[in-house]
Amino acid sequence: MKNLLKLLNKPKNQEDPLKYLIVGLGNIGAEYQDTRHNIGFNVLDALASASNISFEDKRYGLVGEFKFKGRTFVLVKPTTYMNRSGQAVNYWLQKTKVPLNKLLVIVDDIALPFGAIRIRPKGGDGGHNGLTNINQVLGTSNYTRVRFGIGDDFHQGRQVEYVLGKWGTDEKKELPFLIDHCIEIIKSFGTVGLQLTMTRLNKK
């Protein structure tokens, strides 16, 4: 009864200490589906499928809510296209009243070899249009991101073609295991915190 009264009396604008915002970057549209640049979408789709939840088309994003060990994870796939990702991230940070230290962004990274997954508490954009826009809109790069390595196996001048290309045959075989690893990172981020997650789950 006391816990119920606390919930009823909780100010509407107060932050929920057990709520997290998880943003998977990608581009909307069938032509971008299952491309390297859309790995953020793929991770959230896999999490939603495994948890039997669905996404709703809301402002600036496809949004779902995932519950785990008393935590609420708001999952967002921006519908703003990659180079306007900051608009969606900023809106949903304000909408959910989630503090910046409970934001996690999942992004592809050509600077890492395929199979490498790194969790970082902050950092530059690395030339990634999605991160560039998020940093500009938020006015900071101090938020956690999961960098999913896609490698750089492309000839000079073919970066865009490579990033927007489909996964190779060998990559497709490994992809489900790597996506599962990212899902584990999301759950760990919300339950044991960033530092322990980095120690346990950074994958070289």
Secondary structure, 3 states (H helix, E strand, C coil): CHHHHHHHHCCCCCCCCCEEEEEECCCCCHHHCCEHHHHHHHHHHHHHHHHCCCCEEECCEEEEEEEECCEEEEEEEECCCHHHHHHHHHHHHHHHCCCHHHEEEEEEECCCCCCCEEEECCCCCCCCHHHHHHHHHHCCCCCEEEEEECCCCCCCCCHHHHHCCECCHHHHHHHHHHHHHHHHHHHHHHHCCHHHHHHHHCEC
